[in-house]
Amino acid sequence: MSGLFVVESNPQFDKLDDPVSADIPILSSKPQIQDFYEIQKAVDVARRRIDQDIEKMEGAIRALKSRRNSLAAISRLPPEILSKIFVCYAATYEPAQLTMDWVKVTHVSRHWRTVAIGCPCLWTTPVFAQPRWVEEMLKRSKMAPLVIDAHSRHMGPKWTEVVQLAMNHISRVRELKIVSPSASFGKLFSSVPRAAPMLQILVLSTSTIDYGEPSHDNYSIPPELFSDDSSQLRHLELIQCNLDWTSHLLKGLTHLKIHDTPPGTRPSTPLFLGVLEQLPSLTVLDLKEALPHVADGSSTVSHQRTVKLRSLTNLHIWGSKSDCINALRHLSVPSIATFKLYCRITAVSDADFSSILTSVSLWEPAAIISSAGKPHKCPIRTLKIVVFDSMGFSLQAWPTVLSFQTLSGDLNPPPSIDLFFQLSSTVTPRIGDKLIGETCAALPLEQLVSLDVSNASEITEQTWLRRFGKLAHLRFICAQGQAVHTLLSAMIAEPSTATGTSVSANSSTRKRSRHRREMPPAVYFPSLLHLTIENMNFDSGYNAEYAELEDLKNCLMERYWRKAEVRELTLSRCHRLATEHVDELREIVVDVIWDGLETGFTDVSEDNLFAHHFGLTQWDP
């Protein structure tokens, strides 16, 4: 019998398989109806006994699995550590107010579920997009500080009810952020308690600009909102919401952002300054169409009153020229603060514009510590200018050297100075050159290394020379489109030491056609080594004369002869530029980088294409 497996009987299981031992009667040869009832009754009893045995066995299996899971390393972590892991894991799901996918941690094991449900911090951000979860999350969060983040765009028709349910716990709400049409705010705040002792962040917005048309119906915040206690409020953001500037909500803030309020609801200049004087710890001030309104030509408060915002790190101002001038002339801000200005200009007055530039000139990027241990200001090293046709221009500045690839991307670091001037149709044509020149004159550009100019056809040669031509550290210039023509002319202009003026580039080139001087004349942009040209048409006349290409070659050769050669030339997205043209440039410049795009060429003339389209033979006069 060796080699055979002997299966021994198990009395417990044999009993389950034995119909007699299960007390199930056997039908007689002539069964009666009551016999069937007795048999069914016996079967039901036997089935219940079997189900009970199965349940016991499954319980035993679960207990064994739990014992096995307890041997895993993560199961030996204290519940406090495991809870923190769960909280960090839930934080990886963004946005937190829209997803419950992280709840899967409660389905891994009994221990994990017990720890997760017993961790109040894991349930403090109710997911209003799933209303059935809101009440349960409020219960599981116990008394932990809540984060209410509700956007009506993500909610169903009864979203106000679930948000109201959460706001009944306002006494333990730490962050309250609501984006909703104005009509819904009245219902949400109608019965909310007036005390919010734990509230630190309050964000209210009636803007629906993400989807559809923006809402222009502002919500007027009631004076009694959280009037009993809002002592911990530090961060206030109001978008299209009207607020009385005497409100208790404007006390103790470190972050104040107010956007899009009608002129009639804005504070007077004295009230505005008085509120800011009571905010010594303010670090962010962001006001868009919310400044004290000053009509053009009207008088303002005496210049003697100045509010010093010593803790400010970010100042964002957006409004009309008069409003911006009025606000900036009364504010004193550390030079390390990031400055963003969006100014609408309907008419240009030298006196008014100089007021803006005076404020701009006070801004220099963050101070650094010298080797001697004394702080000194770090000037601008990267400057980007973009002109938007006749609509205006933007100017951005950084204290570090950035590549042109970085500036053209979406991940470029935020600038230390960010200015935008919107020009109305009533402004004098070509005023952009004047404004750009004066703005650049107000900035500390002595250490400028990299300059990126886009679509700036209005910038004249004199502005190029006055603002950038004598900068000793300017090594990188990127120009696009029509701005290239003026730049090339400026690059070979001759400085005149006697008169302080420059000689026209074209005339100087012609005069030197035969006779070379022993000492080449000096040049503007003396340190320029890297030139990038983008979106340039090198044959704008489409006559195969390539006048623009010849201008570039003459410029490069002239600078080479004058001991100021360009070492690297980058050509990107250019029109009417072929391989043979790039080869010609490589004979002048050490390193030419070209994207290889040949656009604007056809095998036949445009006239032939037109005739061929209509099935005609081109007429030859």
PEVENBEL-V330265 format. One record per backbone hydrogen bond with DSSP energy under -1.0 kcal/mol. CO is the residue of the C=O (numbers start at 1). NH is the residue of the N-H. Records with the same first field share a line. If there is no record, write none. Layout:
CO = NH + NH
//
This chain:
1 = 4
10 = 14
11 = 15
13 = 17
18 = 22
19 = 24
20 = 23
32 = 36
33 = 37
34 = 38
35 = 39
36 = 40
37 = 41
38 = 42
39 = 43
40 = 44
41 = 45
42 = 46
43 = 47
44 = 48
45 = 49
46 = 50
47 = 51
48 = 52
49 = 53
50 = 54
51 = 55
52 = 56
53 = 57
54 = 58
55 = 59
56 = 60
57 = 61
58 = 62
59 = 63
60 = 64
61 = 65
62 = 66
63 = 67
64 = 68
65 = 69
66 = 70
68 = 71
69 = 72
73 = 76
74 = 77
78 = 82
79 = 83
80 = 84
81 = 85
82 = 86
83 = 87
84 = 88
85 = 89
86 = 90
87 = 91
89 = 92
90 = 93
95 = 98
100 = 103
101 = 104
102 = 105
103 = 106
104 = 107
109 = 113
110 = 114
111 = 115
112 = 116
113 = 117
114 = 118
116 = 119
119 = 122
120 = 123
124 = 147
126 = 128
127 = 130
130 = 133
131 = 134
133 = 137
134 = 138
135 = 139
136 = 140
137 = 141
139 = 142
141 = 144
146 = 174 + 175
148 = 177
150 = 179
151 = 154
152 = 155
156 = 159
158 = 162
159 = 163
160 = 164
161 = 165
162 = 166
163 = 167
164 = 168
166 = 169
167 = 170
169 = 172
170 = 173
172 = 146
174 = 200 + 201
175 = 148
176 = 203
177 = 150
178 = 205
179 = 152
181 = 184
184 = 188
185 = 189
194 = 228 + 229
196 = 199
200 = 234 + 235
201 = 176
202 = 237
203 = 178
204 = 239
205 = 180
219 = 242
222 = 225
224 = 227
229 = 196
230 = 233
234 = 254 + 255
235 = 202
236 = 257
237 = 204
238 = 259
239 = 206
240 = 219
242 = 221
244 = 247
247 = 250
248 = 251
254 = 283 + 284
255 = 236
256 = 286
257 = 238
258 = 288
259 = 240
262 = 265
263 = 266
268 = 272
269 = 273
270 = 274
271 = 275
272 = 276
273 = 277
276 = 279
279 = 282
283 = 313 + 314
284 = 256
285 = 316
286 = 258
287 = 318
288 = 260
289 = 261
295 = 298
302 = 305
307 = 332
308 = 310
309 = 312
313 = 338
314 = 285
315 = 340
316 = 287
317 = 342
318 = 289
319 = 344
320 = 324
321 = 325
322 = 326
323 = 327
324 = 328
325 = 329
327 = 330
328 = 331
330 = 307
332 = 309
334 = 337
338 = 315
339 = 418
340 = 317
341 = 420
342 = 319
343 = 422
344 = 321
345 = 424
349 = 353
350 = 354
351 = 355
352 = 356
353 = 357
354 = 358
355 = 359
356 = 360
357 = 361
360 = 363
368 = 376
370 = 373
374 = 370
376 = 368
381 = 449 + 450
382 = 398
383 = 452
384 = 396
385 = 454
386 = 394
388 = 391
391 = 423
392 = 388
393 = 421
394 = 386
395 = 419
396 = 384
397 = 416 + 417
398 = 381 + 382
403 = 407
404 = 408
416 = 339
417 = 397
418 = 341
419 = 395
420 = 343
421 = 393
422 = 345
424 = 427
428 = 431
431 = 435
432 = 436
433 = 437
434 = 438
435 = 439
436 = 440
437 = 441
438 = 442
440 = 443
443 = 445
444 = 380
445 = 448
449 = 475 + 476
450 = 383
451 = 478
452 = 385
453 = 480
454 = 387
455 = 457
456 = 459
460 = 464
461 = 465
462 = 466
463 = 467
464 = 468 + 469
468 = 471
469 = 525
475 = 529 + 530
476 = 451
477 = 532
478 = 453
479 = 534
480 = 483
481 = 484
483 = 487
484 = 488
485 = 489
486 = 490
487 = 491
490 = 493
494 = 503
496 = 500
501 = 496
503 = 494
504 = 508
505 = 509
506 = 510
507 = 511
510 = 513
525 = 528
529 = 567 + 568
530 = 477
531 = 570
532 = 479
533 = 572
534 = 481
536 = 575
538 = 549
539 = 542
546 = 550
547 = 551
548 = 552
549 = 553
550 = 554
551 = 555
552 = 556
553 = 557
554 = 558
555 = 559
556 = 560
557 = 561
558 = 562
559 = 564
560 = 563
567 = 591
568 = 531
569 = 593
570 = 533
571 = 595
572 = 535
575 = 538
578 = 582
579 = 583
580 = 584
581 = 585
582 = 586
585 = 588 + 589
591 = 569
593 = 571
599 = 576
605 = 609
606 = 610
607 = 611
608 = 612
609 = 613
610 = 614
611 = 616
612 = 615
//
